[in-house]
Amino acid sequence: GQNIDQPTEMTATEGAIVQINCTYQTSGFNGLFWYQQHAGEAPTFLSYNVLDGLEEKGRFSSFLSRSKGYSYLLLKELQMKDSASYLCAVRGSGGYQKVTFGTGTKLQVIP
Amino acid sequence: GAVVSQHPSRVICKSGTSVKIECRSLDFQATTMFWYRQFPKQSLMLMATSNEGSKATYEQGVEKDKFLINHASLTLSTLTVTSAHPEDSSFYICSAIRRDTRYNEQFFGPGTRLTVL
């Protein structure tokens, strides 16, 4: 089975840096995704990690440690529009590459 | 870029009726699509994996006779909520895997908000 944990809510200040953690315990692993979801909308892709290390993509970076079952999403230079839920999702190793989502972290950016 | 559409975007129905939701991949073929359900303030819960030309694979606790899935072509999967009840009211989201992307990326549809009265 899959067990994916994230903090429920976080608050950060505009212009600051915030790190959203995700821990997972899965029966198979074939990559970890981070998605952003605004209220009432579908998730949008942010990043993908399958090997250990840091992937940087503009203001967003994502880190993975497979041995620790741990990932984080780092958001720099926070903007008000970054207020959203951030979903950590793990893809299994089965043939259909099923993706299981964590509980999501609701981030509120304040002035 | 890849686009996945869903129709309808919003539906309100009476208890006991059936509702069909369509999920289409508009510019790529998708042998595998997923159906998720999301309740307010909760994350996406995978309901089933839809495979073109074969039966869907349902997650534990999801009634296959209540949530009928048909993946009739490489660009279309449908989810029919049969005999809907108020507890079925939720946000239903489909996604499709595009296998020619770097990460076998999963693209999401815009979602369908179902309200059962």
Interface residues (C-beta under 8 A of the other chain):
Chain A: G31 F33 G40 E41 A42 P43 T44 F45 Y48 V50 L87 Y96 Q97 K98 V99 T100 F101 G102 T103 G104
Chain B: T32 F34 Y36 Q42 S43 L44 M45 L46 T49 N51 T57 F91 I93 S95 I97 Y103 N104 E105 Q106 F107 F108 G109 P110 G111 R113
